[in-house]
Amino acid sequence: MRIDKYLWSTRYFKTRNIGTTACKKGQVKINGQVAKPSREVYAMDKIVVRKNQIDYQLTVLDIPKSRVSAKLVDSYRKDTTPKEAFKHDELLQYAKNHYRKKGEGRPTKKDRREISEYVENPFEDSEEE
């Protein structure tokens, strides 16, 4: 089975087209090598998929005949993604939401001044000679 079809059938991507695009961008590796969308997948292959700044690592257990339900996905692959990858994503989300909440719009004039003050002189106090 093609790698783009496998990733679609195991529900890593919503459409095959998105899976094909990810392969073309070099975000999919099979056994450590960048994979083209037409690359065949076999049992016991190790796949790394970069999606949403997380490197998902999985091992192919079996090849499905077509797209499978979410309950049956685990019988076709073994997810070996380390927990640290998800913690890193959690920290990124926390950092994004720390200053401005989503939907608050553009920064105010006061916010822009504070940002420009920080950007222009980030280490002003610590660089005394």
N, C-alpha and C positions, 0 to 999 in steps of 0.2 A: 504494500500500500504506500502511496506517496506521503511524504512528511506533512504537506499542507492539509491533505485529506485526513490524516491521522490526528493532527492537532484539532481540526474541526470536529471530528467524530468523537474525540474525548473531551470536548467542550472547553478547550483552552482559548479558542477563538469563536466568535459568534458566526462568522461566515468563512468560507474557504478563501474568498478574495482577501480578507484581512490576514489570514494565515500565509497566503502566497506573498503578500506585501512584506510581512515580517521576515520571511525567508530571504527575499530579495535584498532587504536591508542588512542582512547578516545577523539578525537577532535570534536565529535558531542554529544550534550546533548539534551534530550527531557524533558521538564518540570523540569530541574535541575538535571536530572539523566543521567549518561553516557549511551549511547544507543549502542546496538549491531546492526550490519547491518540488521538483520532480524526483528527488532522492528517495529511494525505497527505504522503508523501515522494516526491521526484522525484530523478532523476540530477543530480549536481553540487550538491546541497544540502549545506550545512555544518552538522553536528550537534555539539552539546556535551552530554555526559552526565556528570553528577556522580555518582560511585559510589565509595564507600569513601574519601572525602575527596580524590579525584583527579578533575580535570576532563578527561575523555577527549574529544579533538577528532577528528572523523572527517569524511570527505567521501564521499558516496554515489556509487559508480561505476555500479552497476546494481541493479535490484530483483530479489531472488530469488523464485521461485514458492512456496517453502515453506522450512522450517528446513533449513539447509545444514550439512554436516559442517565440523569445525574446519579441515580442510585447505583447503576452498574459500571460507572467509570472506574472504580477502584479494582475491578476484576481485569482491566486491560492495562493498567499502569500502576507503578508504585512511586509515590511522591517522596523524594528524598531531599526536599528543600530544607536547608537549615533554618532554625527558628530565628536566628540573628537577622536574616534577610527581612523578615516581617517586622521585627523590632525597629530596624532602620527605617522602614516605610512609615511606621507609626510615629517615629520622631520627626520625620519630614512633614507629616500631616500636622503634628502639633506645632512645629515651627511656622508653618504657613498660616495657621489659624491664631497664632499668638497675638499678632499686632492688629490685624483687621479681620473681622468676621466676613464671611462670604455674603455678598449682597449689600454691603454698606456703601458701595459706590467709590468714587474717586477720593483720594486724600484731600483734606481741606488745606487751606493756605498755611495754617499753623503746622499741620502734619508735614507738609512739604518742606517748610523751613527747618523743622527738627531733623528730617531726613538729610537735607543738604548740609546742615551743621555737622551731623555725624559722619557723613561721607567725606566732607572736606578735611576734617580734623579728627580722625578716629583715635589717634594715639597721642594727642597733644600733651596730655598731662604726664605720660610715661616717658617721653623723650626729652628729659631735661639734661643739659650739659653743664 
